[in-house]
Amino acid sequence: MDIFQLVLQEHRRLQHLIAKVNRASNNCGRRRLQLMKLSRELDAHTAAEEQTLYADLLALSQDHVLAEHSVSEHDKAFRLITELQHAAPKDSWISIFENLQSEVLHHLETEERCVLQRARQLIGKEQALRLGRRYKIIKSYHLSTWGEPPTP
């Protein structure tokens, strides 16, 4: 599977995990577990994406604006996750999560509409396949550093 197919597949997975956090928002224990799963996946996805797709985009293009903007959105998502992990009151938690959800979904849409389109112009088929293989390795490594989330 090439990098473009993998990124799109990962985006669907992240959307699914966001929906699971939403459904668990009335149960504090389930909500924290689902947030942990989302955080784990988002961390692994982001690391793999930045070390493959974005590294190549930065190397191949004189225009770094798209890649730099996307990386700054990754950072913003992680700041919001950190806030969520420390938020106590339900109303505050929900407000922060809604902000995170909006930011991540906006990022996924922008990445699919703009970044992937530009990357397809710059990255050939063979390189896309190599990046896909590297992406899987990097993501697996990052998931292994998190360990498995606890079961409820």
N, C-alpha and C positions, 0 to 999 in steps of 0.2 A: 504494500500500500504506500502511495507517495505521501509527501508531507501535506499536500492540500487536502487529500481525502481524510487523513488522520486529524488534521485541525478541525475540519467540519464535523467529524465524528465526535471529537472531544467537546466541541461546542454544544452538540446535542446532549451529551452526558452532563455537562455543567448546567444546562437549562433544566434538565431533569432533577439534578441535585438541589438547585434553587427552589424548585417546586416542592420538593420533599421538606425543605426547611420551612417553607410557607405553611404546608399542611400540619407541621408539628408545632406551630407557634403558640398553641394553647397549653402545651405540656413542656415544662421547663427542662426536664431530663431528656426527652426525645429531641427537643429543639437543640440543646447543646450537642447531642450525639450527631444530629444531622449537620449542624454547623461544623463539627470536627471533620466529618466526611467531606463536606464541601471545601473546607480549608485545605485538607490533605490533597484533594484532586486539583484544586486551583493552584496550589503551590507546585505540584509536580508538572502540571500542564504548562504553567508559566515558565518554569525553569527550562523545560524541554523546548518550548517554543522560542524563548530568547536565545538559547544556545544553538538552535538550528536555523529556523526560518529568519529570525531577526538578525542573527549574525551574518547570514548570507546576504540579506537585503542591504545591510550596512556596508558590506564589502563590495557589492555589485553596483550600488547606486550612489550617485553624487547627492541625491536628495534624501536626506536623513529624517526629514520632518515626520513622515508617517511612522517609521520605526520608533523614533524617539517619543512621539506622542503615545503610541501604544504601550511602550515600556512605562511611561509616566502613569498611564491608566492602570497598569498592573500594580504599581506602587500604591496608588490611591485605594485600590481594592484591598490590599493587605493592611493598610492603615485602618480601614473600616472594619475589617475582620478583627483586628486587635481591639478596637473600641467595643465591638460586640462581645468579645470574650471577657471584657471587664464591666460590661453594662449590667446593672442589677435590676432597676425598675422595668417592668414589662413595657410600659409605654415608651420609654427611652430605647429599649432593645428593638421594639418593632419599628420605630422611626429610623434607627440606624440601619436595620436590616433592609427596610424599603429603599434607603439610599444606596446600600450595597447592591441590591438587586437591580435597581435602575442603572447604576454605573456599569455593572458587569454585562447586563443585557445590551446596553448601548455599545459597549466595547466589542462584544461579539458581533453585533450587526455591522459596525464600522469596519472591523477587521475583515469580515467576509466581503463586504461591498467594496472596500478600497484596498486594503493591504494585500489580500490574497490575489486580487486582480492584478495589482502591480507586480507582485512576486511571480505570477505566472508568466509575465512578459520577460522577466529577467532570469528565471531559473528553468533550465532545460529538464527534460523528462528523466534522464539518468540521475542528474543531481537531485531532483525531487524525490526519486526513489531512495537514494543514499541518505538524504535528510530524513525521510520517513523512518528508515532503519535506526538512524542515530536518535531520533526523537523517542522511539520506543525504549531504547536502552537508557537514555537519560531519565525518562519518566519513571521507568521501573526502579532505577536507582533511588530517585527521590521518594517514591512511595515506600521503598524498603526502609528509608531512614525514619519515616514516620511510624512504621509498624502498623499493625491492624487496629482499627478503632474498636473500643470495647463493645460487647453486645449488651443490649439493655436487659 
